[in-house]
Amino acid sequence: MNATSRGSAGQQRGAQREDWGGGRRRALGWPDPFVYAPVAAILLTAMVTATIAQSLPVGLVLVAVAVVLALFDAWLNR
């Protein structure tokens, strides 16, 4: 085998990879495992705030913050 034949095969593989996506990017990817720790902490805080502190609006805002954080991380990983 010479370098020319290997280069053409590499170019063919690159062309195949471009066809896999169909030219469109996904809107969201998989979130990193590291985002689950702050999301879990925020959700726990929301649960404590809603039950013990009797502040349902603050608890709902914290749940919304956790969801936005997870969606933002998934968007970054697309």
C-alpha positions in Angstrom: 0.0 0.0 0.0 1.2 3.5 -0.7 0.2 6.8 0.9 -2.0 7.7 -2.0 -4.4 4.8 -1.5 -4.6 5.3 2.3 -5.4 9.0 1.7 -8.3 8.2 -0.6 -9.8 5.7 1.9 -9.5 8.4 4.6 -11.2 10.9 2.4 -14.0 8.4 1.8 -14.5 7.8 5.5 -14.7 11.5 6.0 -17.3 11.8 3.3 -19.3 9.1 5.0 -19.2 10.8 8.4 -20.6 14.0 6.9 -23.5 12.1 5.4 -24.4 10.5 8.7 -25.8 13.7 10.2 -27.8 14.6 7.2 -26.4 18.1 7.3 -28.3 19.0 10.5 -27.1 19.2 14.1 -29.1 17.8 16.9 -30.8 20.4 19.1 -29.7 18.7 22.3 -27.0 16.2 23.2 -26.6 14.0 26.3 -25.9 16.0 29.5 -22.6 15.4 31.3 -22.7 13.2 34.4 -21.2 16.1 36.3 -24.3 18.2 35.9 -26.4 15.8 37.9 -24.7 16.8 41.2 -25.7 20.5 41.1 -29.1 19.6 39.6 -29.8 17.1 42.5 -28.6 19.7 45.0 -30.9 22.3 43.6 -33.9 19.9 43.5 -33.2 18.9 47.1 -33.1 22.6 48.1 -36.4 23.1 46.2 -38.0 20.2 48.1 -36.8 21.5 51.5 -37.9 25.0 50.6 -41.3 23.9 49.5 -42.0 21.6 52.5 -40.2 22.9 55.5 -40.1 26.6 54.7 -43.6 26.5 53.2 -42.5 28.6 50.2 -44.0 26.9 47.1 -43.1 29.8 44.7 -39.4 29.7 45.6 -39.4 25.9 45.3 -40.9 26.1 41.8 -38.4 28.7 40.8 -35.6 26.4 42.0 -37.0 23.5 40.0 -37.1 25.7 36.9 -33.5 26.7 37.5 -32.5 23.0 37.7 -34.3 22.2 34.5 -32.7 25.1 32.7 -29.3 24.1 33.9 -29.7 20.5 32.6 -31.1 21.8 29.3 -28.2 24.3 28.9 -25.7 21.6 29.5 -27.4 19.3 27.0 -27.4 22.2 24.5 -23.6 22.7 25.0 -23.0 19.0 24.3 -24.8 18.8 21.0 
